[in-house]
Amino acid sequence: MSTASRPPRIISGITSRLPVTVDKTVKRLAVLSLIGQTVLVVTGGAVRLTASGLGCPTWPRCTDASLVNTPEMGIHGIIEFGNRLLTFALAAVAVMMLVYLWNLRKERRDLFLPALGLLASIPAQAVIGGITVLTRLNPWVVGLHFLVSMGLVVLATLLVNRAYGRTGKARVAGLAALPGAARPVMTAVALISAVAVCLGVVVTGAGPHAGDADAPRNELDWDLFSHIHAVPAYLVTAGALFGLVLVLRGRISGPFRTAVLLLLGVTVLQAIIGFTQYYNGIPALLVGAHMLGAALLMSAATNAADLARHSPVK
């Protein structure tokens, strides 16, 4: 055997052992991607809410002399560097997902392309994170960093649905027929949820939790934008309730029913947290819970809209 023929044979040997169908490993990696992106939102919130935004004062190194945090940097350095490390774990999951999907890259582009997007987001998020540090936590850049994370939660949710065959061209789950209003209403709920999250970023940029004592604020009226932020939240709640009415009146069961109940539960929980933090001085712990709730809301709204889009119409 010639030396030149060995690499192709080695690669062929590896790919021959990879799955040719969506197996349990692919499904687990998809779920792990969604969990990881949600955890990244939480750890990013911890960085801001513990004033650790400049725990690593430079980028890409943690300090000018060290790639990692040092003992002298204390807890703030640990929190900030820990958040940076999580991106490597997400990159590993994304690489594994692409490897396991390699034999399906043409047949299941609806899985392969989102997985590729999640991997491509890692360096993009790292760059935005670096700009965040180098601009000394400019609130608009910090907000962009958060919004990209929200987009990745949406992408990971779609990846889970397609991996489990609930939606997409290889759908295997039987979906109940829905009233014609379900699809546009759930799509509107998902879009309005995104608007609510964007306005929440503006509110946060005007609020007290800047990530560092010397970080700038966006100088907008926090109280005014808090009330503006509540408007799409009310609309999302109304849309979730409308979805519940459709489910109950149509006696709809299966994934869509579960999706609507989950959406309504997350929406109500977000409202409770939002009102509680507003009337109690915006405590950091509740702000962190609200950030987690935002990720759960985007995932739940995406799931409901995705299922409505792929369900047959009555």
C-alpha positions in Angstrom: 0.0 0.0 0.0 1.4 3.4 -0.9 1.9 6.0 1.7 -0.3 8.5 -0.3 -3.3 6.1 -0.1 -3.2 5.8 3.7 -4.9 9.0 4.8 -8.0 8.5 2.5 -8.2 4.9 3.8 -7.9 6.1 7.4 -10.6 8.7 6.9 -12.8 6.2 5.1 -12.3 3.8 8.0 -13.4 6.4 10.5 -16.5 7.6 8.5 -17.6 4.0 8.0 -18.1 3.7 11.7 -20.2 6.9 12.0 -24.0 6.6 12.1 -26.0 6.7 8.9 -29.2 7.4 10.7 -30.1 9.9 13.5 -29.2 7.8 16.6 -29.4 8.3 20.3 -25.9 10.0 20.3 -27.0 12.7 17.8 -30.2 13.3 19.8 -28.2 13.6 23.1 -25.7 16.0 21.5 -28.6 18.2 20.2 -30.1 18.4 23.7 -26.6 19.0 25.2 -26.2 21.9 22.7 -29.4 23.5 23.9 -28.6 23.0 27.5 -25.1 24.4 27.0 -26.3 27.5 25.2 -28.8 28.1 28.0 -26.1 27.7 30.7 -23.9 30.1 28.8 -26.7 32.7 29.2 -26.7 32.0 33.0 -22.9 32.2 33.4 -22.9 35.4 31.3 -25.5 36.8 33.7 -23.3 35.8 36.6 -20.4 37.7 35.2 -22.5 40.8 35.0 -24.4 40.5 38.2 -21.3 39.8 40.3 -19.5 42.8 38.7 -17.0 40.4 37.2 -17.2 41.8 33.7 -13.6 42.9 33.8 -12.4 40.0 36.0 -10.2 39.3 33.0 -9.3 42.9 32.0 -8.0 42.1 28.6 -8.6 39.7 25.6 -7.8 37.2 24.3 -5.6 36.6 27.3 -7.0 37.0 30.8 -4.2 39.4 31.6 -1.3 40.8 29.6 0.9 38.2 31.1 -1.4 35.2 31.6 -3.8 33.3 29.3 -5.7 32.1 32.4 -6.9 33.9 35.6 -4.4 34.2 38.4 -5.0 33.9 42.2 -4.5 37.6 42.6 -7.6 38.2 40.5 -9.8 36.6 43.1 -13.4 35.4 42.5 -14.1 37.9 39.7 -11.3 36.4 37.6 -12.6 32.9 38.3 -16.1 33.8 37.2 -15.1 35.7 34.1 -12.6 33.0 33.0 -15.0 30.2 33.8 -17.5 31.8 31.4 -14.8 32.0 28.7 -14.0 28.3 29.3 -17.6 27.3 28.7 -17.3 28.3 25.1 -14.6 25.6 24.6 -17.1 23.0 26.0 -19.7 24.2 23.6 -17.2 24.0 20.7 -16.4 20.4 21.6 -20.1 19.5 21.6 -20.6 21.3 18.2 -17.6 19.4 16.7 -18.9 16.1 18.0 -22.3 16.8 16.5 -20.8 17.6 13.1 -18.7 14.4 13.2 -21.7 12.2 14.0 -23.7 13.9 11.3 -21.0 13.6 8.7 -22.5 10.7 6.8 -25.9 12.5 6.9 -24.5 15.9 5.8 -26.3 15.8 2.4 -29.4 13.8 3.4 -30.1 15.8 6.6 -29.0 19.3 5.8 -31.7 20.5 8.2 -29.5 19.0 10.9 -26.0 19.5 9.6 -26.4 23.2 8.7 -27.7 24.3 12.2 -25.0 22.2 13.8 -22.4 24.0 11.6 -24.0 27.3 12.6 -23.6 26.5 16.3 -19.9 25.7 15.7 -19.3 28.9 13.6 -20.9 30.9 16.4 -18.2 30.0 18.9 -15.4 32.2 17.4 -18.0 34.9 16.6 -19.1 35.0 20.2 -15.5 35.0 21.4 -14.8 38.1 19.2 -17.9 39.9 20.5 -16.9 39.0 24.0 -13.4 40.4 23.4 -14.9 43.6 22.0 -17.1 43.8 25.1 -14.0 43.7 27.4 -11.9 46.0 25.2 -14.7 48.6 25.1 -14.9 48.4 28.9 -18.4 46.8 28.9 -20.1 49.2 26.6 -23.8 48.4 27.2 -24.7 48.1 23.5 -21.9 45.6 22.9 -22.9 43.7 26.0 -26.4 43.6 24.8 -25.3 42.3 21.4 -23.4 39.5 23.1 -26.6 38.5 24.9 -28.8 38.7 21.8 -26.5 36.4 19.9 -26.8 33.9 22.7 -30.6 34.2 22.4 -30.3 33.5 18.7 -28.2 30.4 19.4 -30.8 29.1 21.9 -33.3 29.4 19.0 -31.0 27.5 16.7 -30.3 24.8 19.2 -34.1 24.4 19.8 -34.7 23.9 16.1 -31.8 21.4 16.1 -33.4 19.4 18.9 -36.8 19.3 17.2 -35.3 18.0 14.0 -33.0 15.5 15.7 -36.1 14.0 17.4 -38.1 14.0 14.2 -40.8 16.4 15.6 -40.3 18.8 12.7 -38.3 19.1 9.5 -38.3 17.1 6.3 -37.6 13.8 8.1 -40.5 14.3 10.6 -41.6 11.0 12.2 -43.7 12.3 15.0 -47.4 12.4 14.4 -48.6 15.9 14.9 -52.3 16.7 15.5 -54.1 18.9 13.0 -54.4 22.5 14.2 -56.9 25.3 13.5 -55.7 27.7 10.8 -55.1 30.4 13.3 -52.5 28.4 15.2 -49.6 28.9 12.8 -49.7 32.7 12.4 -50.4 33.3 16.1 -47.5 31.1 17.3 -45.2 32.7 14.7 -46.3 36.1 16.0 -45.7 35.0 19.6 -42.1 33.9 18.7 -41.4 37.2 16.9 -42.9 39.3 19.7 -40.9 37.3 22.3 -37.8 38.3 20.4 -38.9 42.0 20.5 -39.5 41.6 24.3 -36.0 40.2 24.7 -34.5 43.1 22.7 -36.2 45.7 24.8 -35.1 43.8 27.9 -31.5 44.3 26.8 -32.2 48.1 26.5 -33.7 48.1 30.0 -30.7 46.2 31.4 -28.3 48.6 29.7 -30.0 51.4 31.6 -30.2 49.6 34.9 -27.7 49.3 37.8 -26.1 45.9 36.9 -23.3 47.0 34.5 -20.8 44.2 35.2 -18.3 46.6 36.7 -18.5 49.6 39.0 -17.0 51.9 36.3 -18.8 50.5 33.3 -20.9 53.0 31.3 -24.7 52.9 31.0 -26.8 53.7 27.9 -28.2 56.8 29.6 -31.8 55.9 28.7 -34.8 56.3 31.1 -34.8 52.9 32.8 -38.4 53.3 34.2 -39.8 54.3 30.9 -38.2 51.5 29.0 -39.3 49.0 31.6 -42.9 49.9 30.8 -42.3 49.7 27.1 -40.6 46.3 27.6 -43.8 45.1 29.3 -46.0 45.7 26.3 -44.7 42.8 24.1 -44.6 40.7 27.3 -48.4 41.3 27.6 -48.9 40.3 23.9 -46.9 37.1 24.4 -49.0 36.2 27.3 -52.2 36.9 25.3 -50.8 34.7 22.5 -50.0 31.9 24.8 -53.5 32.0 26.3 -55.0 32.0 22.8 -52.9 28.9 22.1 -54.3 27.3 25.2 -57.9 28.1 24.1 -57.2 26.4 20.7 -55.8 23.4 22.5 -58.7 23.0 24.9 -61.5 23.8 22.4 -59.9 21.5 19.8 -59.0 18.8 22.3 -55.6 18.8 20.8 -53.0 16.4 22.3 -49.4 15.6 21.6 -46.3 17.8 21.1 -48.2 21.0 20.3 -50.3 20.8 23.5 -47.2 20.3 25.5 -45.5 23.2 23.7 -48.4 25.6 24.5 -48.5 24.6 28.1 -44.7 25.0 28.4 -44.9 28.4 26.7 -47.7 29.6 29.0 -45.8 28.4 32.1 -42.6 30.1 31.1 -44.4 33.3 30.2 -46.3 33.5 33.5 -43.1 32.8 35.4 -41.3 35.5 33.5 -44.1 38.0 34.3 -43.9 37.1 38.0 -40.1 37.5 38.1 -40.3 40.8 36.1 -42.9 42.4 38.4 -41.2 41.2 41.5 -37.8 42.6 40.5 -39.3 45.9 39.4 -41.0 46.5 42.8 -38.1 45.3 44.9 -35.2 47.3 43.7 -33.9 45.0 40.9 -32.1 42.5 43.1 -29.3 40.7 41.2 -30.6 37.2 41.9 -33.9 38.0 40.3 -32.3 39.7 37.3 -30.3 36.5 36.8 -33.5 34.4 37.0 -35.1 36.8 34.5 -32.2 36.2 32.1 -32.6 32.5 32.4 -36.3 33.0 31.8 -35.6 34.9 28.6 -33.6 31.9 27.3 -36.4 29.6 28.2 -39.0 31.9 26.7 -37.2 32.0 23.4 -36.8 28.3 23.3 -40.5 27.7 24.3 -41.8 30.2 21.8 -39.6 28.8 19.0 -40.7 25.3 19.8 -44.4 26.2 19.7 -44.0 28.1 16.4 -41.9 25.4 14.8 -44.5 22.7 15.7 -47.4 24.9 14.5 -45.6 25.4 11.2 -45.1 21.7 10.6 -48.5 20.5 11.8 -51.3 19.8 9.4 -54.2 22.3 9.3 -57.8 21.3 10.0 
